[in-house]
Structure formats: C-alpha cells, structure tokens
C-alpha cells in the first residue's frame, strides 16, 4: 500500500509520538512542546504566498485575471489553490501557536502531524487528558484535530475527534445544537491566545461530557437482529442497478460481520454502540484506498466522515430511555 506522504528533503512530511506507524516513515518525537516544533519535525514549515493569476490568450498574450490569485508553496512552487481578494495565507508555523499554552501546562499533547495532498491542508492531532469511559472497560480517547488550509476551502479550525481505544475507530459525531468545528482566530496578542486556548478547552470538555452520556446510552440500548439490519439498510439503501446493488449487499454483509466479530465487538455486540462502531470500523479500516492522504481526507473531512455522522445521528434516533 502506498503511503503517499509528502517527501521533503528525503524525509516523510509527518511526525508521530509513540509506536512507529505501519509505513515506518516520519520523525519520532517525545511529546513536542510547541506547535512550531511539531510542524518543523513533520516537515510542514514551508511558506505560502498569494500571487496574481494571468490567462494565456492565443498561446501568446498574457491577461491578468482580476480578483483571483493562486496560493503557491514557495519551496516546491506547487499551486495549492485559487483564492479571492480577501484571502490572506496563514502560515503553518503561526496557525496553532494559541494551543501551545495547553500543551505547556499538560492539558494536551501534540500526538501526530502531517500534510494532505501537496500541502493544501496540514493537520496536527492533539490528545487531551482523560478518557470517555463506556461501561466498565471500553475507553474512548479525546482528541482535537487542528487543521490549516491553503486552498481557500476553510480557515484554520479545530474539531472533536474521539477515537475508540480497542479498535482505533475515529468516531465522527454531530451533537444537536452544537458546533464541533471551531474556527481559530489569529492574533499576536499572548493574552488573547491564552484566553482562546482555554475557551476551546472548556468547550471541548462540555462537548465530550455530552458525548460520554450519549455513547453510554448507545451501549445500554440493545437491538435485535432485525433492528440491526434495518439500521444498516437505512444507511446503505437498495439501488435499482444490479451491479450497484451487489456492491451494497457486500457492504452490508461486511458491516454485519464486523458487528459480530470486529475489533472490540465482544464489548458492544447487540447494541447501538456496536452497530455504530461497525460502521466506523468499516470506513476506517476496511474501505481503504492505496492513497493514505485521500483516506485521511475522507475520514476527517469527506465521504467517510459524513457516512459516520449519519450513522451516529440514526443511532441517536433509536435510543431508548
């Protein structure tokens, strides 16, 4: 399987804390103290510039494209995106300095960082202290995914990223009346950065407390085989095209098997918690591509995340008091 990590000066553009990743690439660190240290270790300390666009007319004439610009990675000259007048690049080394206060006071650990694509989006995964505990022994680790983009698709932001320990499923969620993705303000004022960091931590603690209650209700809600099948069929409905229907039936069958015998299934079998985790295990560990960057993009920002959010919402609608 191809790792497809960005290689910069012979090094893979990522760092990690703890066990060596399966692709055996990247720089191992012992708990980097600052976002700048994490970004440098991951090879993400490149600069981005906004340059004017021109159109080539009749293969000769160059005409300016008003109010449109390209964002350029200066070390490789790769074009990362097309943006408008109001867009201003936020350099990677500056994007997450506000969060350093929490790491410095042991409120979080920078866990891993990397680049998606050619550098249009970079990410740092920060681990927060403590766990969500489901029942007696089923633990969910609390993470924040900090991201910065250079293609005009989003501002720098932070989002909840709970990960179940027993199977390493990333549990995408959507809490009613809450925003799990927080846009990050950028300022040089140290006091404001500290205030912003603790505000984000406070919001995160509230949201994770809500999640703990919901996950435990899911674990206590037992479902029949028919209810499990209905759950999967709503998420993967029939398709009139025979070829697509066959593929969907294979997906359903795989998810049902994961519910029975997937990682951690013995702790959650026969419950909504088990049904939801079967979906998460399928998207994270079974439905993979050779392109690791594309797979991460799907899990955190794309189709796999949306699929898991739908699965979480549907499980929530089936909860019983």
N, C-alpha and C positions, 0 to 999 in steps of 0.2 A: 504493500500500500504506500502510495506517495505521501510524504509529509507536507509538501508544498509550502514549507515555511520560507519566508524571505531570507535569503542568504546575503549577508553584508560583510565584506572583507573576510570571507571564509568562515564566518560564524552564523549559526541559525539565529534569526531575529526573535528570540524569546529567552526568558529565564524561568526558573522554577525553584520552588522550595520543597524539600523532602525527597521522595523517591524519584528515580530517573524515569522520564517519560518513555513510552514504548518505542519512540523513534530514536531515542538515545542522543538527541540533539538539544542544543541550548546550553545556557550557563547556569550552574547550580549556585545558589546563594543561601546564606544562613540569615534569613529574615532581614531583608534590606530595610534600612531605617527611613529612607525617604523615597518619594515617587521619582525624583531625579535619579537616584541610584538604581532603582528598578528599571527605569526607562533606558539608562545607559547600558546596564547589563544585558537587556533584551535587544540592544542594537536599534532602539527606536528614537535615538536622539538626533534625528535628521530635521532639517528646517524645511518649511513650506512657504512658497511665495505665490502671490497672485499676479498674473501677467495678462496684458491685454491680448484679446483674440483678433486675428485677422482672417479674412476669407481670400482664397486664391481664385481669381476670376480669369477664365480662358487660359489657365496654366501660366499666366504671366503676372497680371496685375494683382496687387495685394490691397484689399479694402478692410478698414477697421470694422469690427463688429461692435457696435455701440452697446454699452451697458452689460457686456458679457466678458467674463475673464476665465482663464484656466488656472487651476491650482497646480503648482509644479513642485515635486520633491526635488530639492536642489542637488542632492548627492547623486541621483540617478537620472535626473531630468524626465522622470515619468510624469505623465499627466494624470492627476488623481481625480479631477472633477471639473465641471463647468459651473461657475457661480455668477451671481449678480453683483451690482454696485455695492450693496450694503454688507456683503460678506467680508469678514476680516479673519484671516487664519489665526488660530490659537495654537501656538507651538506645543509639541508634546511635553517638553520639559517644564512648561508652565501650567499645563491643563489641570493637574491634580495636586498641586502644592498645598491647597487648602486642607487636604486629607492627612498631611504629614503629622499634624498635631495629634490625631487619634492613634497613629502608629507609634509616635514617640511616647505616648502615655499608656501603651499596651492595651489600647481599646480596639486595635485591629492589627493585622499582619498582611503585608503585601505578599501574596501567595504565588502568583504567576502573571506573566505579561507577554504579549505578542502582537503581531501585526496580521491584519486580514487583507488579502489582496496584495497590491503593490505598495500599500502604505496609506490607502484612503481611510482606513479605520484602524486605530490602535486600542488595546484594552489592557487594563490591569484588574485582576481578580483579587479582592481584599477579603480576608477571612476575619469575621467578627468573633468575639469570645462567646463561650457557652454554646448550648445546643437547643434545638427543639426536641423534646422527648415525646415520642408516640408510644403510649402504653408504658411498658417497663423498660425495654431494651432497644427499641427502634429509634435511632437517632438521626436527626437532620441537621447538618451543619449550616450555619448562617454566613452567607457571602454577600458582598456588594460587587457588582460588575461596573467598573468605571470605564467609560469609553470616550474617545475623542475622534471626530471625523474630519476629513479634509476634502470631501467631495460635495459638500453642501447639503448632505442628506439629513444632518442633525447637528445640534450643538453638543458640546461635552455634557455628559449626563452620568447618573448613577442609577442602577436598578437592582431590586432584590433578586438574588439568585440562590435559592435554597437547594442544597444537594444532599440527597439521602446517603448516609454513610455506607450501608450494607451493599449497595449496588451502584453508587455513584451516579444515580439518576439526577439530572437537572430538572427541578420541578417548577415549570413556568406556571404562574398564577395570575389571577386578576381579582382583587378584592373590591367588593361593591363599595362605591363612594370614595375610593382611594386611588391615588396615583402612585404606582410602583416605580415610575421612572421620573427622577428628579433632575431638572436641568441645573447645571452648575454655573453660577456667576463667577466672573473672573475679575479679580481686583488685587492690587499690590498691597492693600492695607492689611497688616498682620492681624489686627484685632477682628476685622470683618471676616478674614479667612477662618480664624478660630471659631468665631460665632457660627459661621456657616457649617463647619465640620460638626459641631455639637448639635446643631439643629438637624442635620441629616442623620446623625446617630440617634437622636431622640425619635425622629420619625420612623427610622428603621426598627427600633426596639418596639414601638407601638404596633407596626405592621407585622413584625414577626410574632408578637404576642397574639394577634388576631389569627395568624396562620396556625399557631400551635393549637388553638382551640378548634379550628376547622379541621385540621389534619386528624386530631384525636376523635372528633365526631365521625369523620370518614372511617376511621379504624374500628369504631364501635357500631357502624351501620353494616349489618350483614345483608348480603344479597344472594338470591337464588341463582341457579344456572341460567334460568330464563332471563332474569333481570340483567345478568352479566352479558348475555348475548344481545339483548335489546340495547344495552349501553354501547356495545361495540358497533352494532348496526346503525345507530343514530350517528355515530362519529364517522363510520365508513358505510355510507348508504349504497344500495344497489345501483348499478349502472346498466342501461339497456344494451350497451355494446358488449358483446360476448367476451372479447379479449380483455376489456377493462374490468368486467365483472369477475373473470377468473382471477385477475390480479388482486382485486379487492377481497375475494374469498380467501386467497392465500394470506393477505394481511390480517384478516380476521382470525384465521386459524393460528397464525404465529402469535398474535396478541393473547388469544385464549390459552395457548401453551405457556406463554410467559407468566400469565396469571397463576397457572398451576405449578410451574417448576422453574420460573426465572429466579434471578438473584434476589434473595430476601423473601421469596414467595411464601416460605413456611411461616413468616411472621405476619402475613397480611392476606393470605388466601381466603376467599369467600367474603371479602369486604369491599366497600367502595375505595378504601385506601389501596387495596391490592389491585383493583381494576384500574385506577388512575396510574399507579406505578407500572403496570403492564404497558400502558400507552407510552409512558416516559422511557421505559427501557427499550421499547421498540424504536422510538425515534432517535435515541441517543446511541444505542449500541448495536442495533440490528440493521436499521435503514441507513447505512453509511455509504459514503462515496469515497473515491480514491483521493479526492481533494479535501484535505483536512481543513483548510481555510474555509472552503464552501460549507463544510459540515458544521463548523463552529458558527458561521454566519447564520445558518438555518436554525441551529439550536437556540441561539441567543436573540436573533433579530428577524428570522424569516419564517418559512413554512412550518418547520418543526415546532417552533415556539407557539405559533398560532394554533396548531393542532393540539398541543398540550394545554393551552389556555382554554380552548373549547372543552377538552376533556375534564379540566378542573371545574369549569362552570356547570357542566352537565352533572358531574358527581355532586356538586353543591345543591343542585335542584332535587336530587334524590335522597338527601339527608333526612333521617327520621329523628324525631325528638326522643 
